[in-house]
Amino acid sequence: MGYTSKTLISEIIAQSLTTATPNDLDAPVDLLRIGNTFDTNVIPEDIIDRYITWGDEEINAALSELYVTPFCELADFETGLLVDINEYNPYIITCKRCPFNIGDVVILIEGNFQERHIINEVINDVDRNIFGTEDAIIHNFSVNTTRIIRAKFPEPIALMSSRLAAANIYDKYFAAQSDPDESKFGQYLRRQARQEINNILNGRTILHGVHRIGRRFFSSSLTDRYGLPKVTGDEVNIDDTGGG
């Protein structure tokens, strides 16, 4: 798996899908499904992984002049359990309000045993301390001996990867069914991702916890920057990441 996950891509693409035709009119229907079974409107998981890889390669190529790539996950938050995880409680209930969101990767550690899971549900929106996971938690974790660590790539790497992958998947599997050209939604996602790349290249966004190799970081008095696209009036072509 690359910088993002299938959960994050599903969340982004689902924002653009507003209609569907269910077989059962009395039951809700999933507008987007990802899996390994042959069925209508199901995108195979290996295809999702391939689009993630292509997006990650674009990010690595653009940022390798400033940072050592590929990037590695960092542990950026740690907390503990409020309630044991066992056959009676399958959820992660933390002892305090946590900044966990759908798509976040959490690692449950107890002694020499650990499990890695992806958050797919925030059950308590008020206290934000009850979370569901994509896969069932196998091990029984105790309150006093369990650590919960969130592992993520430096921000906004995962978001950039999600937008690039989602844009290409949307254009391939949804927009291309009715129009051979790129969709406005796909163009919008790519522009957002490449704007973040420009922000990193020009020092407006600093990636923390990553080894820097760009010469601009050798001295705080240096004011050089890589070239940005030329600006005509109020228009900036964000897709152009070359020098102007």
Secondary structure, DSSP 4 states (H G I P E B T S, - for coil): --SS-HHHHHHHHHTT------SSTTS---S-EEESS--TTEEEHHHHHHHHHHHHHHHHHHHTTTB-SS---EEEEEE-BSS-BBTTB-SEEBSS-----TT-EEEEEETTEEEEEEEEEE--TTT--EEEESS---S-B-TTTEEEEEEEPSTTHHHHHHHHHHHHHHHHHTGGGT-SSPPHHHHHHHHHHHHHHHHHHTTSS--TTS-B--GGGS-TT----------BTTB--TT--S--
